[in-house]
Amino acid sequence: MKKKVIVVLIFVFVVLAMGALIFYNIWNNYSSILKANWGISLPYKAVCKEVYSNTDSGWPGDGLRYHVFSYKHEDYIDNMFVWLITEKETIYKGSYSKAAQEWLDKLNVPKENRPDFSKILYYWYHSKDDNDEIIFILDKENNLIYVLESLI
């Protein structure tokens, strides 16, 4: 009888541990965080792969977040947003690229992990009433998407 109880307890512990691990991996997946914060999903069929990430956000999630994704299928990325080649103002700074560069400086992102602003880039920007901002930068030449968030 004792062996059965021990086996059942071990089984329950293993199932709970696996469930916690799965939940942790889902919640810490950046796509899930994007969906929760902004209602945006990276297109699954684009086959996006995170190639760089940097953040200074604390426990409640406030602060700066920066992620770079490579992708394989451009059509899905092209249809994600109405991408703009012309920059507009952000809440934080005068233009998308100026805000991005300042946030990247604050995160100490190395040059090789930053967008090359001298090239043709495409932008999508959104802000919320609480002054949270997100900038997507698309580099079609290198099949890269740069995602910058400023959460206040």
N, C-alpha and C positions, 0 to 999 in steps of 0.2 A: 504494500500500500504506500509506504514512504517513497519508494522508487518511482511509482506512478505520479505522485504529487510533485516530486522533484523534476521529472521529465516534462510534465505539464507546465510547471513554472518556467523551466528553461525555454520551452517552446513559446510560451507567451512573451517572455523577455525578448527572444530573437525576433518575433513578429513585430513587437513594438519598436525595437531598435531599427529594424528595416523600414518600417513605416516612417519613423522620425527622419531617417537618412533620406528617404525619397522626398518627403516634404521639404527638408532642408535644401536639397538640390533643386527642386522646382522653384522654391521661393527665392533662392539666390541666383537663379537663371535671369540674366539681365532682360531677356525678352518678357518674362513674367512681370518684372518691375516696371518696364515701359508700359505694359498693358494696364497695370494697376494705377500708375501715376498719370498717364496721358491718354489711355485708350488706344494706343498704337501697337501694332504687332509687326515685327520684321517678317517679310514674306517667307514662309517655310520653303516654298518651291524655288526661291532664289539661292538657296543653300548658303546662308550666311554663316561665317565662322569668325568668332572674336579673335582678333590678332593683337589687341592691346587694350589695357584698361588702367584707369587711374582715378582715384577719388579722394576727397578730403571730407566726405560726409560722415557725420557722427551717428550715434544710435538712432535719433529720430529720423535720420535721413537727410537733414538739411546740409547744404554745402554744394560743392561742385562734383560732378561726375563726368567722366570722359571715357568713351569706348570707341574702338575702331573695329570695323567688320570688313572682311573681304566677302565677295559674293561671286557666284558663278553665272547666274542667269539674269542678265540686265533687264529684260522685259518686265519682270516682276518688280524690280526696283524702280524702273521708270514710272510704273503705274501706282506706286505707293502714295505719292503726293503730286501736287502741281508744283514742280520744281521751278525755282526762279534763278535766273542768271544775274538779275539786277538785285543788288543789296538794298535793304531797307533798314530803318531804325529799329533798335531793340529798346526795351525798358532800360537796360543797363548801360548801353554804349551807343554811339552813333550809327554803327552798321554791324551786320552779322560778323564780318571778318574781324573788326576791331574788338567786339565783345569776345569772340572766340580766342583771339590771340592773347587778350588779357587774362582770360580764364586759364588758358594753357600755361601762361607764365606763372600764375599762382600755383598751379599743380606741378610746376617744374618738369613739364613734359619735354623729353628730348626732341631735337629737330627732326629726327628720322621718323618719329611717331606723330608728326603734325601734318595737317594739310599743307600743300604747297600753294599759297595764296597768289603766286605769280601765274599759275595755270588757270584754265577755265574750270570753274567749279559751279555747282548748282546748290541752291539753298532751299530749306524749308524751315520756317520759324513758327513757334507758337508760345503764347504767354497766358498766364492765368491771372485772375483778379488779385491773388495774393502775391503777385510779382514773380512767381516761379516762371522760368523760361527754359525752352529747349530749342536747340539749333541742330538740324541735320545738314551735313555738308556732303555732297556727292562728288566724288572724283571718278568720272566715267573712264578716263584714260587708264587708271590703275585698278578699276573695279573695287573701290573702297568707299565705305560710308563712315563718316565721323559723326558721333553723337555727343553733344555737349549739353549738360543740364546744369542750371543754377537753381537750387531749391532754397527758398528763404524760410 
